[in-house]
């Protein structure tokens, strides 16, 4: 998308050739409408980055509309634009085609209000308990409101608490009403907004609960590793026996060397294969 400045015949509007002209928040812009050619590797990487970012942010819409509202005011960007820009640049890791979210780098708010200090999260029977330091050292007030987002990546959902507690409370309980929530991966984020809603803090990554499941690539690597490991274990037992038979002259040199070569190849392969048990 490009900014389009008015020409001698005024501001164009609509489609001209393969270009579409329109207004966005009072600013004239234009974009192409032609059929794209074959994507380069760099373009494919950018497309996957955008896809992963959109999948991350889609369940967080209601939170983002509040947390980025102040920053978006007076600009041509909306809250979702800001969230997309921050997280596409900062919260992704890996190379195409294995780009994924780095959850401890996700950004859900930016502001000047004092952030939550010493935030800790723990699981209860039917929800989460958050604790934090309620003391104020810089900009902030006891009536600041805690906002919490619990991301459920495996279900592509999020639990949102826009008024979880006051800063002065020092703790709060977040009820999670679905059984699967307490078993699946959870990524917890929090920020404070002032009681008059004119200030907001940077978001804080509180932590992960229930671990992170393997990606499709990691699952495939583990399967491949186990296939090779099973073959090696079977071969190793045979190799140990044949080595003694060879030493005693029971088997021929050629037969033993074929076995020994496969044994050594698999042994070396296992050293460098991904998918090993941690």
PyMOL commands that set and color helices and strands:
alter all, ss='L'
color gray80, all
select helices_A, chain A and resi 41-58+61-67+69-72+79-90+103-105+153-155+167-169+179-182+216-247+253-272
alter helices_A, ss='H'
color red, helices_A
select strands_A, chain A and resi 2-3+14-16+19-24+27-32+92-93+100-101+117-123+127-133+145-152+157-166+171-175+186-193+204-209
alter strands_A, ss='S'
color yellow, strands_A
deselect
rebuild
show_as cartoon
